[in-house]
């Protein structure tokens, strides 16, 4: 199942910079593992925002929920999810 996911990151200024950098490094490794596994098909930066638009290919809602809640930045994200299906004009 395909999903469009929008993630907006809001790390509080009170979080020590070293801690924030460590979380971001774990986030990158986690994201790249899922990309290599074929579950995270696309990730695009939203211009001018600390946000991304991503496409996931997962078995079901439960798998997506698990993957998203295990993101190291999850506690600092606002996430929206939209399920996708084939467009009739797609070739
Ligand atoms: O920087 C972001 O948009 C948050 C993020 C998600 C996966 C990743 O590597 O960074």
PDB file of the backbone (N, CA, C, O) and the ligand in Angstrom, with CONECT records:
HET    LIG  A 101      10
ATOM      1  N   UNK A   1       0.843  -1.191   0.000  1.00  0.00           N
ATOM      2  CA  UNK A   1       0.000   0.000   0.000  1.00  0.00           C
ATOM      3  C   UNK A   1       0.880   1.244   0.000  1.00  0.00           C
ATOM      4  O   UNK A   1       1.887   1.328   0.703  1.00  0.00           O
ATOM      5  N   UNK A   2       0.453   2.218  -0.830  1.00  0.00           N
ATOM      6  CA  UNK A   2       1.235   3.462  -0.930  1.00  0.00           C
ATOM      7  C   UNK A   2       0.605   4.560  -0.079  1.00  0.00           C
ATOM      8  O   UNK A   2      -0.616   4.702  -0.007  1.00  0.00           O
ATOM      9  N   UNK A   3       1.469   5.319   0.552  1.00  0.00           N
ATOM     10  CA  UNK A   3       1.019   6.451   1.372  1.00  0.00           C
ATOM     11  C   UNK A   3       1.893   7.664   1.097  1.00  0.00           C
ATOM     12  O   UNK A   3       3.110   7.556   0.953  1.00  0.00           O
ATOM     13  N   UNK A   4       1.242   8.824   1.028  1.00  0.00           N
ATOM     14  CA  UNK A   4       1.977  10.096   1.048  1.00  0.00           C
ATOM     15  C   UNK A   4       2.019  10.553   2.504  1.00  0.00           C
ATOM     16  O   UNK A   4       0.995  10.605   3.186  1.00  0.00           O
ATOM     17  N   UNK A   5       3.212  10.878   2.958  1.00  0.00           N
ATOM     18  CA  UNK A   5       3.393  11.303   4.352  1.00  0.00           C
ATOM     19  C   UNK A   5       4.097  12.649   4.364  1.00  0.00           C
ATOM     20  O   UNK A   5       5.134  12.818   3.721  1.00  0.00           O
ATOM     21  N   UNK A   6       3.546  13.592   5.081  1.00  0.00           N
ATOM     22  CA  UNK A   6       4.206  14.891   5.259  1.00  0.00           C
ATOM     23  C   UNK A   6       4.662  14.997   6.701  1.00  0.00           C
ATOM     24  O   UNK A   6       3.881  14.804   7.633  1.00  0.00           O
ATOM     25  N   UNK A   7       5.937  15.306   6.869  1.00  0.00           N
ATOM     26  CA  UNK A   7       6.517  15.426   8.221  1.00  0.00           C
ATOM     27  C   UNK A   7       7.064  16.832   8.385  1.00  0.00           C
ATOM     28  O   UNK A   7       7.870  17.299   7.580  1.00  0.00           O
ATOM     29  N   UNK A   8       6.618  17.494   9.430  1.00  0.00           N
ATOM     30  CA  UNK A   8       7.154  18.822   9.762  1.00  0.00           C
ATOM     31  C   UNK A   8       7.852  18.698  11.103  1.00  0.00           C
ATOM     32  O   UNK A   8       7.278  18.244  12.092  1.00  0.00           O
ATOM     33  N   UNK A   9       9.117  19.120  11.104  1.00  0.00           N
ATOM     34  CA  UNK A   9       9.948  18.940  12.302  1.00  0.00           C
ATOM     35  C   UNK A   9       9.976  20.241  13.096  1.00  0.00           C
ATOM     36  O   UNK A   9      10.140  21.328  12.542  1.00  0.00           O
ATOM     37  N   UNK A  10       9.814  20.100  14.397  1.00  0.00           N
ATOM     38  CA  UNK A  10       9.886  21.264  15.284  1.00  0.00           C
ATOM     39  C   UNK A  10      10.642  20.855  16.546  1.00  0.00           C
ATOM     40  O   UNK A  10      10.055  20.405  17.530  1.00  0.00           O
ATOM     41  N   UNK A  11      11.964  21.025  16.485  1.00  0.00           N
ATOM     42  CA  UNK A  11      12.793  20.670  17.643  1.00  0.00           C
ATOM     43  C   UNK A  11      12.820  21.868  18.585  1.00  0.00           C
ATOM     44  O   UNK A  11      13.170  22.973  18.172  1.00  0.00           O
ATOM     45  N   UNK A  12      12.456  21.661  19.834  1.00  0.00           N
ATOM     46  CA  UNK A  12      12.406  22.804  20.753  1.00  0.00           C
ATOM     47  C   UNK A  12      13.801  23.397  20.981  1.00  0.00           C
ATOM     48  O   UNK A  12      14.790  22.667  21.048  1.00  0.00           O
ATOM     49  N   UNK A  13      13.868  24.697  21.098  1.00  0.00           N
ATOM     50  CA  UNK A  13      15.144  25.390  21.308  1.00  0.00           C
ATOM     51  C   UNK A  13      15.799  24.928  22.613  1.00  0.00           C
ATOM     52  O   UNK A  13      17.012  25.049  22.786  1.00  0.00           O
ATOM     53  N   UNK A  14      14.985  24.400  23.525  1.00  0.00           N
ATOM     54  CA  UNK A  14      15.503  23.961  24.830  1.00  0.00           C
ATOM     55  C   UNK A  14      16.296  22.640  24.737  1.00  0.00           C
ATOM     56  O   UNK A  14      17.005  22.278  25.676  1.00  0.00           O
ATOM     57  N   UNK A  15      16.173  21.926  23.607  1.00  0.00           N
ATOM     58  CA  UNK A  15      16.918  20.663  23.471  1.00  0.00           C
ATOM     59  C   UNK A  15      18.379  20.992  23.163  1.00  0.00           C
ATOM     60  O   UNK A  15      18.652  21.701  22.194  1.00  0.00           O
ATOM     61  N   UNK A  16      19.327  20.490  23.970  1.00  0.00           N
ATOM     62  CA  UNK A  16      20.734  20.794  23.726  1.00  0.00           C
ATOM     63  C   UNK A  16      21.153  20.404  22.300  1.00  0.00           C
ATOM     64  O   UNK A  16      20.748  19.360  21.787  1.00  0.00           O
ATOM     65  N   UNK A  17      21.973  21.260  21.670  1.00  0.00           N
ATOM     66  CA  UNK A  17      22.349  21.078  20.262  1.00  0.00           C
ATOM     67  C   UNK A  17      22.972  19.708  20.016  1.00  0.00           C
ATOM     68  O   UNK A  17      22.689  19.072  19.001  1.00  0.00           O
ATOM     69  N   UNK A  18      23.821  19.248  20.944  1.00  0.00           N
ATOM     70  CA  UNK A  18      24.480  17.943  20.777  1.00  0.00           C
ATOM     71  C   UNK A  18      23.456  16.818  20.703  1.00  0.00           C
ATOM     72  O   UNK A  18      23.570  15.898  19.894  1.00  0.00           O
ATOM     73  N   UNK A  19      22.451  16.918  21.572  1.00  0.00           N
ATOM     74  CA  UNK A  19      21.377  15.908  21.602  1.00  0.00           C
ATOM     75  C   UNK A  19      20.581  15.949  20.296  1.00  0.00           C
ATOM     76  O   UNK A  19      20.247  14.910  19.728  1.00  0.00           O
ATOM     77  N   UNK A  20      20.288  17.149  19.836  1.00  0.00           N
ATOM     78  CA  UNK A  20      19.529  17.310  18.587  1.00  0.00           C
ATOM     79  C   UNK A  20      20.318  16.707  17.424  1.00  0.00           C
ATOM     80  O   UNK A  20      19.742  16.017  16.582  1.00  0.00           O
ATOM     81  N   UNK A  21      21.612  16.956  17.368  1.00  0.00           N
ATOM     82  CA  UNK A  21      22.430  16.414  16.276  1.00  0.00           C
ATOM     83  C   UNK A  21      22.478  14.892  16.329  1.00  0.00           C
ATOM     84  O   UNK A  21      22.474  14.236  15.287  1.00  0.00           O
ATOM     85  N   UNK A  22      22.523  14.331  17.520  1.00  0.00           N
ATOM     86  CA  UNK A  22      22.547  12.865  17.658  1.00  0.00           C
ATOM     87  C   UNK A  22      21.230  12.262  17.168  1.00  0.00           C
ATOM     88  O   UNK A  22      21.228  11.227  16.502  1.00  0.00           O
ATOM     89  N   UNK A  23      20.128  12.901  17.496  1.00  0.00           N
ATOM     90  CA  UNK A  23      18.816  12.399  17.045  1.00  0.00           C
ATOM     91  C   UNK A  23      18.730  12.484  15.524  1.00  0.00           C
ATOM     92  O   UNK A  23      18.236  11.563  14.875  1.00  0.00           O
ATOM     93  N   UNK A  24      19.218  13.604  14.949  1.00  0.00           N
ATOM     94  CA  UNK A  24      19.175  13.759  13.485  1.00  0.00           C
ATOM     95  C   UNK A  24      20.031  12.701  12.795  1.00  0.00           C
ATOM     96  O   UNK A  24      19.658  12.202  11.734  1.00  0.00           O
ATOM     97  N   UNK A  25      21.169  12.356  13.382  1.00  0.00           N
ATOM     98  CA  UNK A  25      22.029  11.316  12.785  1.00  0.00           C
ATOM     99  C   UNK A  25      21.315   9.967  12.819  1.00  0.00           C
ATOM    100  O   UNK A  25      21.388   9.201  11.857  1.00  0.00           O
ATOM    101  N   UNK A  26      20.622   9.672  13.930  1.00  0.00           N
ATOM    102  CA  UNK A  26      19.872   8.400  14.018  1.00  0.00           C
ATOM    103  C   UNK A  26      18.709   8.409  13.019  1.00  0.00           C
ATOM    104  O   UNK A  26      18.391   7.388  12.409  1.00  0.00           O
ATOM    105  N   UNK A  27      18.090   9.567  12.865  1.00  0.00           N
ATOM    106  CA  UNK A  27      16.973   9.706  11.909  1.00  0.00           C
ATOM    107  C   UNK A  27      17.461   9.389  10.482  1.00  0.00           C
ATOM    108  O   UNK A  27      16.808   8.658   9.737  1.00  0.00           O
ATOM    109  N   UNK A  28      18.614   9.952  10.127  1.00  0.00           N
ATOM    110  CA  UNK A  28      19.151   9.733   8.778  1.00  0.00           C
ATOM    111  C   UNK A  28      19.442   8.244   8.541  1.00  0.00           C
ATOM    112  O   UNK A  28      19.093   7.700   7.493  1.00  0.00           O
ATOM    113  N   UNK A  29      20.078   7.595   9.510  1.00  0.00           N
ATOM    114  CA  UNK A  29      20.408   6.174   9.364  1.00  0.00           C
ATOM    115  C   UNK A  29      19.138   5.332   9.248  1.00  0.00           C
ATOM    116  O   UNK A  29      19.063   4.421   8.424  1.00  0.00           O
ATOM    117  N   UNK A  30      18.146   5.641  10.073  1.00  0.00           N
ATOM    118  CA  UNK A  30      16.866   4.902  10.067  1.00  0.00           C
ATOM    119  C   UNK A  30      16.171   5.078   8.716  1.00  0.00           C
ATOM    120  O   UNK A  30      15.692   4.115   8.117  1.00  0.00           O
ATOM    121  N   UNK A  31      16.127   6.334   8.249  1.00  0.00           N
ATOM    122  CA  UNK A  31      15.472   6.639   6.971  1.00  0.00           C
ATOM    123  C   UNK A  31      16.185   5.924   5.821  1.00  0.00           C
ATOM    124  O   UNK A  31      15.540   5.355   4.941  1.00  0.00           O
ATOM    125  N   UNK A  32      17.510   5.958   5.834  1.00  0.00           N
ATOM    126  CA  UNK A  32      18.246   5.335   4.730  1.00  0.00           C
ATOM    127  C   UNK A  32      18.117   3.816   4.752  1.00  0.00           C
ATOM    128  O   UNK A  32      18.141   3.175   3.701  1.00  0.00           O
ATOM    129  N   UNK A  33      17.980   3.238   5.944  1.00  0.00           N
ATOM    130  CA  UNK A  33      17.739   1.784   6.011  1.00  0.00           C
ATOM    131  C   UNK A  33      16.394   1.448   5.362  1.00  0.00           C
ATOM    132  O   UNK A  33      16.298   0.503   4.578  1.00  0.00           O
ATOM    133  N   UNK A  34      15.350   2.231   5.693  1.00  0.00           N
ATOM    134  CA  UNK A  34      14.022   1.962   5.117  1.00  0.00           C
ATOM    135  C   UNK A  34      14.017   2.217   3.611  1.00  0.00           C
ATOM    136  O   UNK A  34      13.302   1.538   2.873  1.00  0.00           O
ATOM    137  N   UNK A  35      14.815   3.198   3.142  1.00  0.00           N
ATOM    138  CA  UNK A  35      14.915   3.436   1.691  1.00  0.00           C
ATOM    139  C   UNK A  35      15.567   2.235   1.013  1.00  0.00           C
ATOM    140  O   UNK A  35      15.115   1.776  -0.037  1.00  0.00           O
ATOM    141  N   UNK A  36      16.641   1.733   1.633  1.00  0.00           N
ATOM    142  CA  UNK A  36      17.314   0.559   1.045  1.00  0.00           C
ATOM    143  C   UNK A  36      16.395  -0.654   1.037  1.00  0.00           C
ATOM    144  O   UNK A  36      16.476  -1.485   0.133  1.00  0.00           O
ATOM    145  N   UNK A  37      15.521  -0.765   2.039  1.00  0.00           N
ATOM    146  CA  UNK A  37      14.589  -1.903   2.116  1.00  0.00           C
ATOM    147  C   UNK A  37      13.390  -1.747   1.180  1.00  0.00           C
ATOM    148  O   UNK A  37      12.566  -2.654   1.061  1.00  0.00           O
ATOM    149  N   UNK A  38      13.297  -0.583   0.512  1.00  0.00           N
ATOM    150  CA  UNK A  38      12.200  -0.370  -0.433  1.00  0.00           C
ATOM    151  C   UNK A  38      10.895   0.033   0.210  1.00  0.00           C
ATOM    152  O   UNK A  38       9.853   0.002  -0.445  1.00  0.00           O
ATOM    153  N   UNK A  39      10.922   0.410   1.474  1.00  0.00           N
ATOM    154  CA  UNK A  39       9.688   0.832   2.156  1.00  0.00           C
ATOM    155  C   UNK A  39       9.473   2.342   2.061  1.00  0.00           C
ATOM    156  O   UNK A  39       8.336   2.813   2.055  1.00  0.00           O
ATOM    157  N   UNK A  40      10.572   3.095   1.988  1.00  0.00           N
ATOM    158  CA  UNK A  40      10.517   4.560   1.923  1.00  0.00           C
ATOM    159  C   UNK A  40      10.980   4.931   0.514  1.00  0.00           C
ATOM    160  O   UNK A  40      12.177   5.056   0.256  1.00  0.00           O
ATOM    161  N   UNK A  41      10.005   5.107  -0.403  1.00  0.00           N
ATOM    162  CA  UNK A  41      10.336   5.218  -1.830  1.00  0.00           C
ATOM    163  C   UNK A  41      10.900   6.572  -2.206  1.00  0.00           C
ATOM    164  O   UNK A  41      11.822   6.661  -3.017  1.00  0.00           O
ATOM    165  N   UNK A  42      10.347   7.635  -1.619  1.00  0.00           N
ATOM    166  CA  UNK A  42      10.792   9.001  -1.952  1.00  0.00           C
ATOM    167  C   UNK A  42      10.837   9.825  -0.687  1.00  0.00           C
ATOM    168  O   UNK A  42      10.035   9.636   0.227  1.00  0.00           O
ATOM    169  N   UNK A  43      11.802  10.756  -0.646  1.00  0.00           N
ATOM    170  CA  UNK A  43      11.798  11.787   0.392  1.00  0.00           C
ATOM    171  C   UNK A  43      12.254  13.077  -0.271  1.00  0.00           C
ATOM    172  O   UNK A  43      13.328  13.143  -0.869  1.00  0.00           O
ATOM    173  N   UNK A  44      11.421  14.095  -0.154  1.00  0.00           N
ATOM    174  CA  UNK A  44      11.709  15.400  -0.763  1.00  0.00           C
ATOM    175  C   UNK A  44      11.618  16.483   0.304  1.00  0.00           C
ATOM    176  O   UNK A  44      10.703  16.483   1.128  1.00  0.00           O
ATOM    177  N   UNK A  45      12.560  17.389   0.279  1.00  0.00           N
ATOM    178  CA  UNK A  45      12.491  18.553   1.156  1.00  0.00           C
ATOM    179  C   UNK A  45      11.421  19.509   0.634  1.00  0.00           C
ATOM    180  O   UNK A  45      11.328  19.731  -0.573  1.00  0.00           O
ATOM    181  N   UNK A  46      10.628  20.065   1.516  1.00  0.00           N
ATOM    182  CA  UNK A  46       9.685  21.135   1.158  1.00  0.00           C
ATOM    183  C   UNK A  46      10.467  22.446   1.216  1.00  0.00           C
ATOM    184  O   UNK A  46      11.021  22.808   2.254  1.00  0.00           O
ATOM    185  N   UNK A  47      10.503  23.146   0.091  1.00  0.00           N
ATOM    186  CA  UNK A  47      11.348  24.346  -0.010  1.00  0.00           C
ATOM    187  C   UNK A  47      10.976  25.355   1.076  1.00  0.00           C
ATOM    188  O   UNK A  47       9.812  25.713   1.261  1.00  0.00           O
ATOM    189  N   UNK A  48      12.008  25.793   1.778  1.00  0.00           N
ATOM    190  CA  UNK A  48      11.826  26.844   2.775  1.00  0.00           C
ATOM    191  C   UNK A  48      11.279  26.381   4.107  1.00  0.00           C
ATOM    192  O   UNK A  48      10.992  27.199   4.981  1.00  0.00           O
ATOM    193  N   UNK A  49      11.128  25.060   4.274  1.00  0.00           N
ATOM    194  CA  UNK A  49      10.571  24.554   5.547  1.00  0.00           C
ATOM    195  C   UNK A  49      11.427  23.400   6.067  1.00  0.00           C
ATOM    196  O   UNK A  49      12.083  22.701   5.294  1.00  0.00           O
ATOM    197  N   UNK A  50      11.413  23.213   7.375  1.00  0.00           N
ATOM    198  CA  UNK A  50      12.028  22.018   7.954  1.00  0.00           C
ATOM    199  C   UNK A  50      10.951  20.936   7.913  1.00  0.00           C
ATOM    200  O   UNK A  50      10.382  20.541   8.931  1.00  0.00           O
ATOM    201  N   UNK A  51      10.700  20.476   6.680  1.00  0.00           N
ATOM    202  CA  UNK A  51       9.605  19.530   6.439  1.00  0.00           C
ATOM    203  C   UNK A  51       9.946  18.698   5.211  1.00  0.00           C
ATOM    204  O   UNK A  51      10.736  19.107   4.360  1.00  0.00           O
ATOM    205  N   UNK A  52       9.339  17.532   5.139  1.00  0.00           N
ATOM    206  CA  UNK A  52       9.509  16.703   3.944  1.00  0.00           C
ATOM    207  C   UNK A  52       8.194  16.108   3.497  1.00  0.00           C
ATOM    208  O   UNK A  52       7.249  15.976   4.275  1.00  0.00           O
ATOM    209  N   UNK A  53       8.157  15.750   2.216  1.00  0.00           N
ATOM    210  CA  UNK A  53       7.061  14.953   1.662  1.00  0.00           C
ATOM    211  C   UNK A  53       7.678  13.627   1.253  1.00  0.00           C
ATOM    212  O   UNK A  53       8.672  13.590   0.528  1.00  0.00           O
ATOM    213  N   UNK A  54       7.089  12.557   1.717  1.00  0.00           N
ATOM    214  CA  UNK A  54       7.632  11.228   1.480  1.00  0.00           C
ATOM    215  C   UNK A  54       6.559  10.293   0.950  1.00  0.00           C
ATOM    216  O   UNK A  54       5.366  10.487   1.186  1.00  0.00           O
ATOM    217  N   UNK A  55       7.007   9.276   0.230  1.00  0.00           N
ATOM    218  CA  UNK A  55       6.121   8.203  -0.232  1.00  0.00           C
ATOM    219  C   UNK A  55       6.613   6.895   0.380  1.00  0.00           C
ATOM    220  O   UNK A  55       7.782   6.531   0.254  1.00  0.00           O
ATOM    221  N   UNK A  56       5.699   6.204   1.041  1.00  0.00           N
ATOM    222  CA  UNK A  56       6.010   4.904   1.656  1.00  0.00           C
ATOM    223  C   UNK A  56       5.251   3.801   0.927  1.00  0.00           C
ATOM    224  O   UNK A  56       4.135   4.004   0.448  1.00  0.00           O
ATOM    225  N   UNK A  57       5.871   2.648   0.854  1.00  0.00           N
ATOM    226  CA  UNK A  57       5.212   1.448   0.321  1.00  0.00           C
ATOM    227  C   UNK A  57       5.306   0.377   1.403  1.00  0.00           C
ATOM    228  O   UNK A  57       6.361  -0.220   1.620  1.00  0.00           O
ATOM    229  N   UNK A  58       4.197   0.149   2.065  1.00  0.00           N
ATOM    230  CA  UNK A  58       4.171  -0.767   3.212  1.00  0.00           C
ATOM    231  C   UNK A  58       2.985  -1.725   3.096  1.00  0.00           C
ATOM    232  O   UNK A  58       2.110  -1.550   2.247  1.00  0.00           O
ATOM    233  N   UNK A  59       2.971  -2.728   3.953  1.00  0.00           N
ATOM    234  CA  UNK A  59       1.933  -3.763   3.860  1.00  0.00           C
ATOM    235  C   UNK A  59       0.554  -3.219   4.223  1.00  0.00           C
ATOM    236  O   UNK A  59      -0.444  -3.547   3.580  1.00  0.00           O
ATOM    237  N   UNK A  60       0.511  -2.385   5.260  1.00  0.00           N
ATOM    238  CA  UNK A  60      -0.802  -1.947   5.755  1.00  0.00           C
ATOM    239  C   UNK A  60      -0.647  -0.734   6.693  1.00  0.00           C
ATOM    240  O   UNK A  60       0.465  -0.276   6.955  1.00  0.00           O
ATOM    241  N   UNK A  61      -1.767  -0.235   7.182  1.00  0.00           N
ATOM    242  CA  UNK A  61      -1.766   0.930   8.085  1.00  0.00           C
ATOM    243  C   UNK A  61      -0.902   0.676   9.312  1.00  0.00           C
ATOM    244  O   UNK A  61      -0.178   1.558   9.774  1.00  0.00           O
ATOM    245  N   UNK A  62      -0.990  -0.536   9.827  1.00  0.00           N
ATOM    246  CA  UNK A  62      -0.259  -0.854  11.058  1.00  0.00           C
ATOM    247  C   UNK A  62       1.248  -0.743  10.841  1.00  0.00           C
ATOM    248  O   UNK A  62       1.965  -0.203  11.684  1.00  0.00           O
ATOM    249  N   UNK A  63       1.725  -1.259   9.702  1.00  0.00           N
ATOM    250  CA  UNK A  63       3.169  -1.178   9.443  1.00  0.00           C
ATOM    251  C   UNK A  63       3.605   0.282   9.334  1.00  0.00           C
ATOM    252  O   UNK A  63       4.640   0.668   9.878  1.00  0.00           O
ATOM    253  N   UNK A  64       2.811   1.093   8.628  1.00  0.00           N
ATOM    254  CA  UNK A  64       3.190   2.510   8.495  1.00  0.00           C
ATOM    255  C   UNK A  64       3.210   3.172   9.874  1.00  0.00           C
ATOM    256  O   UNK A  64       4.129   3.923  10.201  1.00  0.00           O
ATOM    257  N   UNK A  65       2.194   2.885  10.669  1.00  0.00           N
ATOM    258  CA  UNK A  65       2.143   3.477  12.018  1.00  0.00           C
ATOM    259  C   UNK A  65       3.396   3.116  12.814  1.00  0.00           C
ATOM    260  O   UNK A  65       3.995   3.966  13.473  1.00  0.00           O
ATOM    261  N   UNK A  66       3.776   1.861  12.744  1.00  0.00           N
ATOM    262  CA  UNK A  66       4.965   1.413  13.485  1.00  0.00           C
ATOM    263  C   UNK A  66       6.216   2.120  12.976  1.00  0.00           C
ATOM    264  O   UNK A  66       7.023   2.606  13.768  1.00  0.00           O
ATOM    265  N   UNK A  67       6.380   2.178  11.642  1.00  0.00           N
ATOM    266  CA  UNK A  67       7.578   2.835  11.081  1.00  0.00           C
ATOM    267  C   UNK A  67       7.645   4.301  11.486  1.00  0.00           C
ATOM    268  O   UNK A  67       8.712   4.812  11.827  1.00  0.00           O
ATOM    269  N   UNK A  68       6.499   4.972  11.446  1.00  0.00           N
ATOM    270  CA  UNK A  68       6.501   6.417  11.754  1.00  0.00           C
ATOM    271  C   UNK A  68       6.753   6.669  13.236  1.00  0.00           C
ATOM    272  O   UNK A  68       7.496   7.582  13.598  1.00  0.00           O
ATOM    273  N   UNK A  69       6.141   5.869  14.082  1.00  0.00           N
ATOM    274  CA  UNK A  69       6.309   6.114  15.523  1.00  0.00           C
ATOM    275  C   UNK A  69       7.703   5.730  16.007  1.00  0.00           C
ATOM    276  O   UNK A  69       8.111   6.112  17.104  1.00  0.00           O
ATOM    277  N   UNK A  70       8.439   4.968  15.180  1.00  0.00           N
ATOM    278  CA  UNK A  70       9.820   4.623  15.549  1.00  0.00           C
ATOM    279  C   UNK A  70      10.847   5.613  14.988  1.00  0.00           C
ATOM    280  O   UNK A  70      12.046   5.462  15.225  1.00  0.00           O
ATOM    281  N   UNK A  71      10.383   6.620  14.249  1.00  0.00           N
ATOM    282  CA  UNK A  71      11.311   7.669  13.786  1.00  0.00           C
ATOM    283  C   UNK A  71      11.952   8.341  14.993  1.00  0.00           C
ATOM    284  O   UNK A  71      11.244   8.742  15.917  1.00  0.00           O
ATOM    285  N   UNK A  72      13.281   8.475  15.007  1.00  0.00           N
ATOM    286  CA  UNK A  72      13.912   9.150  16.150  1.00  0.00           C
ATOM    287  C   UNK A  72      13.393  10.574  16.373  1.00  0.00           C
ATOM    288  O   UNK A  72      13.356  11.053  17.506  1.00  0.00           O
ATOM    289  N   UNK A  73      12.991  11.253  15.283  1.00  0.00           N
ATOM    290  CA  UNK A  73      12.459  12.613  15.434  1.00  0.00           C
ATOM    291  C   UNK A  73      10.956  12.640  15.706  1.00  0.00           C
ATOM    292  O   UNK A  73      10.357  13.710  15.812  1.00  0.00           O
ATOM    293  N   UNK A  74      10.352  11.460  15.817  1.00  0.00           N
ATOM    294  CA  UNK A  74       8.886  11.399  15.965  1.00  0.00           C
ATOM    295  C   UNK A  74       8.336  12.315  17.070  1.00  0.00           C
ATOM    296  O   UNK A  74       7.312  12.967  16.866  1.00  0.00           O
ATOM    297  N   UNK A  75       8.991  12.375  18.224  1.00  0.00           N
ATOM    298  CA  UNK A  75       8.429  13.244  19.286  1.00  0.00           C
ATOM    299  C   UNK A  75       8.411  14.728  18.903  1.00  0.00           C
ATOM    300  O   UNK A  75       7.732  15.532  19.541  1.00  0.00           O
ATOM    301  N   UNK A  76       9.160  15.080  17.861  1.00  0.00           N
ATOM    302  CA  UNK A  76       9.274  16.494  17.468  1.00  0.00           C
ATOM    303  C   UNK A  76       8.629  16.758  16.107  1.00  0.00           C
ATOM    304  O   UNK A  76       8.918  17.768  15.464  1.00  0.00           O
ATOM    305  N   UNK A  77       7.760  15.853  15.674  1.00  0.00           N
ATOM    306  CA  UNK A  77       7.173  15.983  14.333  1.00  0.00           C
ATOM    307  C   UNK A  77       5.669  16.139  14.390  1.00  0.00           C
ATOM    308  O   UNK A  77       4.990  15.582  15.252  1.00  0.00           O
ATOM    309  N   UNK A  78       5.167  16.922  13.433  1.00  0.00           N
ATOM    310  CA  UNK A  78       3.744  16.860  13.092  1.00  0.00           C
ATOM    311  C   UNK A  78       3.669  16.069  11.793  1.00  0.00           C
ATOM    312  O   UNK A  78       4.369  16.387  10.831  1.00  0.00           O
ATOM    313  N   UNK A  79       2.827  15.041  11.759  1.00  0.00           N
ATOM    314  CA  UNK A  79       2.778  14.126  10.613  1.00  0.00           C
ATOM    315  C   UNK A  79       1.363  14.062  10.064  1.00  0.00           C
ATOM    316  O   UNK A  79       0.396  13.934  10.815  1.00  0.00           O
ATOM    317  N   UNK A  80       1.255  14.154   8.735  1.00  0.00           N
ATOM    318  CA  UNK A  80      -0.033  13.878   8.101  1.00  0.00           C
ATOM    319  C   UNK A  80       0.160  12.740   7.101  1.00  0.00           C
ATOM    320  O   UNK A  80       1.199  12.642   6.448  1.00  0.00           O
ATOM    321  N   UNK A  81      -0.840  11.895   6.994  1.00  0.00           N
ATOM    322  CA  UNK A  81      -0.768  10.709   6.138  1.00  0.00           C
ATOM    323  C   UNK A  81      -1.960  10.701   5.191  1.00  0.00           C
ATOM    324  O   UNK A  81      -3.095  10.943   5.601  1.00  0.00           O
ATOM    325  N   UNK A  82      -1.687  10.420   3.915  1.00  0.00           N
ATOM    326  CA  UNK A  82      -2.772  10.251   2.946  1.00  0.00           C
ATOM    327  C   UNK A  82      -2.554   8.952   2.181  1.00  0.00           C
ATOM    328  O   UNK A  82      -1.505   8.778   1.560  1.00  0.00           O
ATOM    329  N   UNK A  83      -3.526   8.031   2.213  1.00  0.00           N
ATOM    330  CA  UNK A  83      -3.404   6.810   1.417  1.00  0.00           C
ATOM    331  C   UNK A  83      -3.530   7.141  -0.073  1.00  0.00           C
ATOM    332  O   UNK A  83      -4.263   8.055  -0.451  1.00  0.00           O
ATOM    333  N   UNK A  84      -2.814   6.397  -0.911  1.00  0.00           N
ATOM    334  CA  UNK A  84      -2.827   6.639  -2.352  1.00  0.00           C
ATOM    335  C   UNK A  84      -3.327   5.400  -3.091  1.00  0.00           C
ATOM    336  O   UNK A  84      -3.164   4.268  -2.636  1.00  0.00           O
ATOM    337  N   UNK A  85      -3.942   5.656  -4.243  1.00  0.00           N
ATOM    338  CA  UNK A  85      -4.277   4.549  -5.158  1.00  0.00           C
ATOM    339  C   UNK A  85      -3.963   4.998  -6.570  1.00  0.00           C
ATOM    340  O   UNK A  85      -3.636   6.162  -6.798  1.00  0.00           O
ATOM    341  N   UNK A  86      -4.062   4.082  -7.517  1.00  0.00           N
ATOM    342  CA  UNK A  86      -3.675   4.383  -8.905  1.00  0.00           C
ATOM    343  C   UNK A  86      -4.576   5.455  -9.495  1.00  0.00           C
ATOM    344  O   UNK A  86      -5.789   5.454  -9.282  1.00  0.00           O
ATOM    345  N   UNK A  87      -3.957   6.380 -10.248  1.00  0.00           N
ATOM    346  CA  UNK A  87      -4.722   7.392 -10.978  1.00  0.00           C
ATOM    347  C   UNK A  87      -5.130   6.795 -12.335  1.00  0.00           C
ATOM    348  O   UNK A  87      -4.310   6.154 -12.992  1.00  0.00           O
ATOM    349  N   UNK A  88      -6.382   6.995 -12.762  1.00  0.00           N
ATOM    350  CA  UNK A  88      -6.830   6.375 -14.017  1.00  0.00           C
ATOM    351  C   UNK A  88      -6.079   6.874 -15.255  1.00  0.00           C
ATOM    352  O   UNK A  88      -6.093   6.203 -16.287  1.00  0.00           O
ATOM    353  N   UNK A  89      -5.425   8.032 -15.173  1.00  0.00           N
ATOM    354  CA  UNK A  89      -4.678   8.554 -16.328  1.00  0.00           C
ATOM    355  C   UNK A  89      -3.213   8.153 -16.317  1.00  0.00           C
ATOM    356  O   UNK A  89      -2.468   8.471 -17.244  1.00  0.00           O
ATOM    357  N   UNK A  90      -2.801   7.452 -15.264  1.00  0.00           N
ATOM    358  CA  UNK A  90      -1.392   7.076 -15.181  1.00  0.00           C
ATOM    359  C   UNK A  90      -1.039   6.084 -16.292  1.00  0.00           C
ATOM    360  O   UNK A  90      -1.808   5.167 -16.583  1.00  0.00           O
ATOM    361  N   UNK A  91       0.123   6.276 -16.904  1.00  0.00           N
ATOM    362  CA  UNK A  91       0.555   5.312 -17.941  1.00  0.00           C
ATOM    363  C   UNK A  91       1.815   4.603 -17.482  1.00  0.00           C
ATOM    364  O   UNK A  91       2.343   3.755 -18.201  1.00  0.00           O
TER     365      UNK A  91
HETATM  366  O1  LIG A 101      14.754  16.420   7.853  1.00  0.00           O
HETATM  367  C1  LIG A 101      13.612  15.902   7.827  1.00  0.00           C
HETATM  368  O2  LIG A 101      12.752  16.185   7.002  1.00  0.00           O
HETATM  369  C2  LIG A 101      13.308  14.795   8.801  1.00  0.00           C
HETATM  370  C3  LIG A 101      13.776  13.531   8.292  1.00  0.00           C
HETATM  371  C4  LIG A 101      13.056  12.436   7.978  1.00  0.00           C
HETATM  372  C5  LIG A 101      13.963  11.399   7.525  1.00  0.00           C
HETATM  373  C6  LIG A 101      15.234  12.073   7.607  1.00  0.00           C
HETATM  374  O3  LIG A 101      16.333  11.596   7.330  1.00  0.00           O
HETATM  375  O4  LIG A 101      15.096  13.344   8.062  1.00  0.00           O
CONECT  366  367
CONECT  367  366  368  369
CONECT  368  367
CONECT  369  367  370
CONECT  370  369  371  375
CONECT  371  370  372
CONECT  372  371  373
CONECT  373  372  374  375
CONECT  374  373
CONECT  375  370  373
END
